[in-house]
Amino acid sequence: MGRRIEPTEFDVKVSAGNGVSKLETVDETNRRIPAVTVEEMREFDRMAIEEFGVEVAQMMENAGRHLASLARRVLRTAEGKNISVLVGKGNNGGGGLVAARHLSNWGDEVAVILSTDPDELGTTTGRQLETVREMGLHILRPSDRGFLGRARKLMERCDLVLDAIIGYGLTGSPRGAAASLIRTANEASTPVLALDVPSGLDATSGEVGRPCIRASWTLTLALPKTGVLKAGVERVVGELFLADIGIPRQVYEKLGIEGVFRGGDLVRIREGTGKPLVR
């Protein structure tokens, strides 16, 4: 779609005649992948849910399992690592809880650190929290005494932090406990893998909030968001991966997009250097 993308470019403007994409990137097989704004992604999700019957819980489960699998990949291990999962109140937080469940099942020591108290979680995310609570995972809440100090200790002693605080719907810079948790994660200096976008990054404009998670890796979902492709954001996005969360191919095709996951359900689309990965 649009004009030809040169293999050596990353932040490439393309035509948006079908209403989707102002940027385009390439994956590790040199396949063209368009990027979407927040509003376009909301429409994309709406179509999947309302027109094809895909449930939010299904997409959450797929996102979380991919996140857990990528955590294993970046840690280069099969089991036995210590992982902290930062969880927000929305669907992104639910994906983090799914990842926590899988990683615990696979033999890792997992702590869940909430950026909001449990009664503020969305319905589907709340159900995921109930599951990991029943599994006996350690859960730290903002209302717990010494919350930030205890969160920092958990993150400093772990091998990896998963950031699932804020998804693509962020407006303005993070505030409250979420902002404090982001600052604490950055101070801990443990490598971070972010889900969809690093918490604090505007998913459309690429504006880096104050604060913003500094991720070593980001797993974006369904399609890249335009914000994670902007020049200069690699310092907070790191290496970029794209995961299939089970949205039917007909939704992509309605928007003029074909073959995004033809090569597999998890693809790497940018190295940490900020260059597209072309082999």
C-alpha positions in Angstrom: 0.0 0.0 0.0 1.2 3.5 -0.6 4.5 4.4 -2.3 7.4 2.0 -2.2 9.3 1.9 1.1 13.1 1.8 0.8 14.7 -1.0 2.8 17.2 1.3 4.5 14.5 3.7 5.8 12.5 3.4 9.0 10.2 6.4 9.5 8.7 6.5 6.1 5.6 8.6 5.1 3.1 6.7 2.9 -0.2 7.6 1.3 -3.2 7.1 3.6 -5.9 6.6 0.9 -7.6 3.8 2.8 -7.7 5.8 6.0 -5.0 3.8 7.8 -1.3 4.6 8.3 0.9 7.6 8.0 4.1 5.6 8.6 5.3 2.3 7.4 8.0 -0.1 8.6 9.5 -3.4 7.6 10.0 -6.6 9.5 12.9 -9.0 9.6 11.7 -10.5 6.3 11.5 -7.1 4.6 7.6 -7.2 4.7 5.9 -3.8 4.7 3.9 -3.1 7.8 1.8 0.0 8.2 1.5 1.9 11.5 -1.7 3.2 13.0 -2.6 6.2 15.2 -4.5 5.6 18.4 -7.9 6.5 16.8 -7.2 4.1 13.9 -6.3 1.4 16.5 -9.5 1.9 18.3 -11.4 1.4 15.1 -9.4 -1.7 14.4 -10.3 -3.1 17.8 -13.9 -2.1 17.4 -14.2 -4.0 14.1 -12.7 -7.1 15.6 -15.0 -7.1 18.6 -18.3 -5.9 17.1 -18.1 -7.3 13.6 -16.2 -10.5 14.1 -17.1 -11.4 17.7 -13.5 -11.4 19.0 -13.6 -11.0 22.8 -11.3 -8.7 24.8 -10.3 -11.6 27.0 -9.1 -13.6 23.9 -6.9 -10.7 22.7 -5.6 -10.2 26.3 -4.7 -13.8 26.6 -2.8 -13.8 23.3 -1.0 -10.6 24.2 0.0 -11.9 27.6 1.2 -15.2 26.3 3.3 -13.5 23.6 4.7 -11.2 26.3 5.7 -14.1 28.5 7.3 -15.9 25.5 9.3 -12.8 24.6 10.4 -12.4 28.2 11.9 -15.9 28.0 13.5 -15.1 24.7 15.2 -11.9 25.9 16.3 -13.6 29.2 17.7 -16.5 27.1 16.4 -19.0 29.7 13.9 -21.8 30.1 13.0 -21.2 33.8 14.1 -20.0 37.2 14.3 -16.3 36.7 12.9 -13.5 39.0 10.4 -11.2 37.2 8.4 -8.2 38.3 5.3 -7.3 36.4 4.0 -3.7 36.6 0.2 -3.7 36.1 -2.2 -0.8 35.3 -6.0 -0.8 35.5 -6.8 -1.2 31.8 -6.5 -4.0 29.3 -2.8 -3.6 29.0 -2.5 -4.5 32.7 -4.6 -7.6 32.0 -2.1 -8.6 29.4 0.7 -8.2 32.0 -1.3 -10.4 34.5 -1.7 -13.1 31.8 2.1 -13.0 31.3 2.6 -13.3 35.0 0.5 -16.4 35.1 2.3 -18.1 32.3 5.8 -17.2 33.6 4.8 -18.6 37.0 3.5 -21.8 35.4 6.8 -22.1 33.5 8.9 -22.0 36.7 9.8 -18.3 37.2 9.4 -16.4 40.5 6.9 -13.6 39.6 5.8 -10.6 41.6 2.9 -8.4 40.5 3.1 -4.7 41.3 -0.1 -2.8 40.8 -0.2 0.9 39.9 -3.8 1.1 41.2 -5.7 -0.6 43.9 -7.7 -3.8 42.8 -11.1 -2.2 43.1 -10.2 0.2 40.3 -9.2 -2.4 37.8 -11.4 -3.0 34.7 -13.6 -6.0 34.8 -11.5 -8.3 32.6 -8.3 -7.2 34.2 -9.8 -7.8 37.6 -10.6 -11.4 36.7 -7.0 -11.9 35.7 -5.9 -10.5 39.0 -8.2 -12.9 40.9 -6.5 -15.8 39.0 -3.0 -14.9 39.9 -4.0 -14.2 43.5 -5.5 -17.7 43.7 -2.2 -19.0 42.3 -0.4 -17.4 45.2 1.7 -14.8 43.4 3.0 -12.0 45.4 0.9 -8.9 44.8 1.9 -5.4 45.9 -0.7 -2.6 46.0 -0.3 1.2 46.2 -2.1 1.2 49.5 0.4 -1.2 51.0 2.7 0.4 53.6 6.1 1.4 52.1 4.7 0.7 48.6 7.4 2.4 46.5 10.3 1.3 48.6 9.1 -2.3 48.5 8.5 -2.0 44.7 12.0 -0.7 44.2 13.5 -3.6 46.1 11.5 -6.1 44.1 12.6 -4.6 40.8 16.2 -4.2 41.8 16.6 -7.9 42.7 14.8 -9.3 39.7 16.1 -10.2 36.3 13.5 -8.5 34.2 10.6 -6.0 34.6 7.5 -6.2 32.5 5.8 -2.9 31.9 2.0 -3.2 31.5 1.0 0.0 33.3 -0.5 2.1 30.4 -1.5 1.0 27.0 -2.0 3.0 23.8 -4.8 5.2 25.3 -2.5 7.5 27.3 -3.5 11.2 27.3 -0.8 13.5 28.7 2.0 12.5 31.0 1.4 9.7 33.6 0.2 10.9 37.0 -0.2 9.6 40.6 1.0 6.1 41.5 1.6 5.2 37.9 4.0 8.0 37.5 5.8 7.1 40.7 6.1 3.5 39.7 7.5 4.5 36.3 10.2 6.6 38.0 11.0 3.8 40.4 11.4 1.3 37.5 13.8 3.6 35.7 15.8 4.1 38.9 16.1 0.4 39.5 18.2 -0.1 36.3 16.8 -3.6 35.7 16.0 -4.3 32.0 12.4 -3.6 31.0 10.2 -5.2 28.4 7.2 -3.0 27.6 3.8 -4.2 26.4 2.4 -2.3 23.3 4.1 1.0 24.1 6.4 2.0 27.0 4.2 3.6 29.7 4.4 7.4 29.3 5.0 7.4 25.5 2.2 9.0 23.4 1.3 6.2 21.0 0.4 8.5 18.2 2.8 11.4 18.4 5.8 9.7 19.9 6.0 12.4 22.6 8.0 11.1 25.5 6.1 11.9 28.8 7.5 12.9 32.1 8.0 10.3 33.3 8.3 7.5 30.6 9.5 3.9 31.0 12.9 3.4 29.4 12.4 -0.1 27.8 15.1 -2.3 26.3 12.4 -4.1 24.3 8.8 -3.3 23.4 6.2 -5.8 22.2 3.6 -3.8 20.3 0.3 -5.5 19.4 -1.6 -6.2 16.1 0.0 -3.2 14.3 2.8 -0.8 15.2 1.6 2.5 16.7 2.9 5.5 14.9 4.5 6.8 18.1 6.8 3.9 18.5 8.3 4.6 15.0 9.1 8.3 15.4 12.7 9.3 15.1 14.5 9.4 18.5 12.0 7.3 20.5 14.3 4.2 20.3 15.9 5.5 23.5 12.7 4.5 25.4 11.3 1.8 23.0 14.4 -0.2 22.5 14.2 -3.3 20.2 10.7 -3.5 18.7 8.6 -6.6 18.2 5.1 -7.1 16.8 2.6 -9.8 18.0 -0.5 -11.3 16.5 -3.3 -11.1 19.1 -5.8 -13.1 17.1 -7.6 -10.3 15.1 -9.1 -11.9 12.0 -7.2 -11.3 8.7 -10.4 -9.9 7.3 -10.2 -6.9 9.6 -6.7 -6.2 8.2 -7.9 -6.7 4.7 -10.9 -4.3 5.1 -8.3 -1.6 5.8 -6.1 -2.6 2.9 -3.5 -4.5 4.9 -2.4 -8.0 3.9 0.1 -10.5 5.1 1.4 -8.9 8.3 1.8 -12.2 10.1 2.3 -14.5 7.2 5.8 -15.2 8.4 4.8 -16.0 12.0 2.9 -14.6 15.0 5.8 -12.8 16.5 8.1 -10.7 14.4 11.0 -8.4 15.1 10.7 -5.1 13.3 13.4 -2.9 14.7 16.8 -3.3 16.4 17.7 -1.3 19.5 19.8 1.0 17.2 16.6 2.5 15.8 17.2 1.0 12.3 14.6 -1.4 10.7 15.7 -5.0 10.8 16.2 -6.1 7.2 17.9 -9.4 6.5 
